[in-house]
Amino acid sequence: ETQARRDISLQHYCGLVEIEANCMISMLTKEIIPAVSSIGIDTKALAAACAAVKAGLHTFEKEGDDYAKAKLARVLRLETMEACRTVCDAIEKQCPVEAWPIASYKELLFLDCNQDGHGTTTGSAQGGYTRALGAESKETSANVELPLDKLTADLEVMTKGYGTKRFIGAVADKYLAKYGESSKIFEDASWTKTKADVVAKAVLDWGRCSGATVYTHWFQPLGANGVRHGQTGQVHNHMFTFGKD
């Protein structure tokens, strides 16, 4: 049994690395390299780094022994692919925002990073969001300021319903009042240590009243320790109430 568990773990790890490597190769060859080379940025170093990933993947795929294959996978993921990311990151810094073909972390995390506890946009992002319009804009190298509501509509967020119900401001006040609190507690980051249970109860009440039947804990592999683990963790919980019988 121990041997079987070992083999399964090694095979699982190898499978994840294989997916990540193929994804990297696809993004580089089909999106990033064509996009940045079209505006005159030298991509020789990036092409060479991509070729190294391809070669490492080819060697890895030919190996038949699980342990030896896992060792090759480690080198591929933590050395070869990381070296390729370094080259790619350097090119991204040279590339105008409107020419970069995929979303940046700034774009993906914009709303989370630029809103206070009440959902109000703050800091340099207040009043608008700098986003390149590409073909929609007559300007080829300048960013265009879009108000947040235009950005939201552009991303079809509202039409899909995502983000339309948020536990902030007056909404939070209504449910926190039951526990003697208000949304002002979010102004002090220590609420996560001192008021977390209260907020959790209020959010549960709000969710039920909003028609929610399931809640999910979703953990993203942001790799804070420098290692991209490649897995997400999800816990799905159904909410229901027992009758008296």
Secondary structure, DSSP 8 states (H G I E B T S, - for coil): -HHHHHHHHHHHHHHHHHHHHHHHHHHIIIIIHHHHHTTT---HHHHHHHHHHHHHHHHHHH--SHHHHHHHHHHIIIIIHHHHHHHHHHHHHHS-GGG--S--HHHHTHHHHTB-TTS-B-GGGTT-EEE--GGG-S-SS--EEE-HHHHHHHTTHHHHTTTSS-S-HHHHHHHHGGGT--GGGGGSTTHHHHSHHHHHHHHHHHHHHTT--EEEEEE----TTS------EEEEEE-------
